Amino acid sequence: MITCPYCFARVAARRIAFRCMGRQARGGGCEPELDERLAGYLGTTAGASLPPVFTVWRPGRRAECPRCGRPTGWRVCPECHNRLPAEYCANPGKIVALVGAKGSGKSTYIAVLLHELTHRVGAELDASLVACDDRTIARYKQDFARPLYGRGRLLDTTQSAATEPRDPLVYLLTRTIRGRLRTTTASLTLVLFDTAGEDLRSREVSELHLRYLEAADAIVFLVDPLGLAGAAPSLSDVASAAAAGGGPGTAGRHGSPDGDRGDLFDHELGDPDSDPINVITRVTERLRATRRGRRIGVPVAVALSKIDALRPSLERQSPLHRARTPNGMLDLDDREAVHEQVRALLEEWQAGMIDRYLSQNYTDYAFFALSALGGMPDGGRVGPGGIRPYRVEDPLLWLLYRFGMLRGTRGAGR
């Protein structure tokens, strides 16, 4: 079975369809025609006029179009007619869902994580990150990379998919694993929705998000610690000044440290879409509707974003003051230390219910702390120190370890 990374339908390999490659410069080929299924998925006819889709009895890597007789290797999902990458069909990998409350910094996290996987972390892991379609390439450049890395400005707060439909970002992460006797490769499918908090309770968009969560092999919850009332006394002086509307960093209600532009303390307004436990609860309820058993077996990573605003208040020996050792493995001692530190912080901030709720509903979860920008923004722009990511890759490395794609080690020189 293959899970379509666009509509998340479960498709048997024998049901995979093909799309004719169309008329070429020389020779025959089918003319474009309106693909109603694809148009239904896209919500528009724009870009939905393509050569026809067809099925064959025993699909392989290629098939001949029954209309024009030309061979094609363009495989598509039989439900939504989006093109399925050949590598994805050969090795479907794992789907990782990213979910976060309003203002948690999801857009910034996505932009920086993908940049790090393409460069620093990708080199460390001997891994490649490839966009699975042209829409992913275009959207990442336009909505993420160009404004943040090209212009140095914070990303806008995500609008609900009910008013602004969006395509998921679909990537294939392939890692070379070198062993003593042989070298193998393993793949992970990253399907990232820049999900607005209200999307998880909107009837108009909940069906697609429900399928997204049901199909996920793992979930990353991004939690804004500044959305926890108990964390306010732990803010750095710079972050406190920004929250009050003065000093460097984001000014008052026009942005948030290390995140998307939006209210710094939405919890003070009672906004349910900015409350982390509300988002975690909504996701859990949807997963419970389709799974039996007392606890859910999907691995869950819960990551505190914007930790740079809180690190100055932590004890000097806190594991959150040290960077990860880049050795291509998961340091299990460091992983456990960070997990316990975040648990202790949640209790200190009167948010221990998050830990208790997760332990009651999930068999496998872990806590993380990270910062996408690495410092306070300045007036809606990246701070003068530039983008300095801190542990943004940690949740993904833990999941790679859980999936058997990364080795773990202890006593890595700490």
ZILIN-V129204 format. One record per backbone hydrogen bond with DSSP energy under -0.5 kcal/mol. NH is the residue of the N-H (numbers start at 1). CO is the residue of the C=O. If there is no record, write none. Layout:
nh=<NH | NH>
co=<CO | CO>
This chain:
nh=<2 | 4 | 4 | 8 | 11 | 11 | 15 | 16 | 17 | 18 | 19 | 20 | 23 | 24 | 33 | 35 | 36 | 39 | 40 | 41 | 42 | 43 | 44 | 48 | 50 | 50 | 54 | 60 | 63 | 65 | 69 | 72 | 75 | 75 | 76 | 77 | 81 | 84 | 85 | 89 | 90 | 91 | 96 | 96 | 97 | 97 | 99 | 101 | 102 | 104 | 109 | 110 | 111 | 112 | 113 | 114 | 115 | 116 | 117 | 118 | 119 | 121 | 122 | 123 | 124 | 125 | 126 | 126 | 127 | 128 | 130 | 132 | 137 | 138 | 139 | 140 | 141 | 142 | 143 | 144 | 144 | 145 | 146 | 148 | 149 | 150 | 150 | 151 | 153 | 154 | 163 | 164 | 169 | 170 | 171 | 171 | 172 | 173 | 173 | 174 | 174 | 175 | 176 | 177 | 177 | 178 | 179 | 179 | 184 | 186 | 188 | 189 | 190 | 190 | 191 | 191 | 192 | 192 | 193 | 195 | 199 | 200 | 200 | 201 | 202 | 203 | 205 | 206 | 209 | 210 | 211 | 212 | 213 | 214 | 215 | 216 | 216 | 217 | 218 | 219 | 220 | 221 | 221 | 222 | 222 | 223 | 223 | 225 | 225 | 227 | 228 | 229 | 230 | 231 | 232 | 234 | 235 | 236 | 240 | 241 | 242 | 243 | 244 | 245 | 245 | 246 | 252 | 252 | 254 | 255 | 259 | 261 | 266 | 268 | 269 | 270 | 271 | 272 | 274 | 275 | 276 | 278 | 279 | 280 | 281 | 282 | 283 | 284 | 285 | 286 | 287 | 288 | 289 | 290 | 291 | 291 | 296 | 299 | 300 | 301 | 302 | 302 | 303 | 303 | 304 | 305 | 305 | 307 | 309 | 310 | 311 | 313 | 314 | 318 | 321 | 322 | 326 | 327 | 330 | 331 | 332 | 332 | 333 | 335 | 336 | 337 | 338 | 339 | 340 | 341 | 342 | 343 | 344 | 345 | 346 | 347 | 348 | 349 | 350 | 351 | 354 | 356 | 357 | 358 | 359 | 360 | 361 | 362 | 363 | 366 | 368 | 370 | 371 | 378 | 379 | 381 | 382 | 386 | 388 | 388 | 390 | 394 | 397 | 398 | 399 | 400 | 401 | 402 | 403 | 404 | 405 | 406 | 409 | 413>
co=<11 | 2 | 9 | 4 | 2 | 9 | 12 | 13 | 76 | 54 | 74 | 52 | 30 | 28 | 50 | 48 | 34 | 35 | 36 | 37 | 38 | 39 | 39 | 45 | 33 | 48 | 18 | 62 | 72 | 70 | 65 | 63 | 73 | 84 | 17 | 82 | 77 | 75 | 83 | 85 | 86 | 87 | 94 | 189 | 95 | 218 | 220 | 222 | 273 | 101 | 105 | 106 | 107 | 108 | 109 | 110 | 111 | 112 | 113 | 114 | 115 | 116 | 116 | 119 | 120 | 121 | 122 | 123 | 122 | 174 | 172 | 170 | 133 | 134 | 135 | 136 | 137 | 138 | 139 | 139 | 140 | 140 | 141 | 144 | 145 | 145 | 146 | 146 | 147 | 380 | 160 | 160 | 192 | 168 | 169 | 190 | 130 | 171 | 188 | 128 | 172 | 186 | 126 | 175 | 184 | 176 | 177 | 182 | 177 | 175 | 173 | 94 | 171 | 188 | 96 | 189 | 169 | 190 | 191 | 193 | 196 | 196 | 197 | 198 | 198 | 201 | 202 | 202 | 205 | 206 | 207 | 208 | 209 | 210 | 211 | 212 | 213 | 95 | 95 | 299 | 97 | 219 | 301 | 99 | 220 | 221 | 303 | 223 | 305 | 224 | 225 | 227 | 349 | 228 | 229 | 231 | 232 | 309 | 236 | 237 | 238 | 239 | 240 | 241 | 242 | 241 | 242 | 250 | 251 | 252 | 256 | 155 | 263 | 265 | 266 | 267 | 266 | 270 | 271 | 272 | 274 | 275 | 275 | 276 | 277 | 278 | 279 | 280 | 281 | 282 | 283 | 284 | 285 | 287 | 287 | 288 | 361 | 217 | 364 | 219 | 300 | 366 | 221 | 301 | 368 | 223 | 303 | 370 | 306 | 307 | 307 | 310 | 311 | 315 | 318 | 319 | 324 | 325 | 407 | 329 | 330 | 409 | 409 | 331 | 332 | 333 | 334 | 335 | 336 | 337 | 338 | 339 | 340 | 341 | 342 | 343 | 344 | 345 | 347 | 346 | 351 | 352 | 353 | 354 | 355 | 356 | 357 | 358 | 296 | 300 | 302 | 304 | 390 | 381 | 249 | 378 | 152 | 383 | 373 | 386 | 371 | 391 | 393 | 394 | 395 | 396 | 397 | 398 | 399 | 401 | 400 | 400 | 330 | 411>
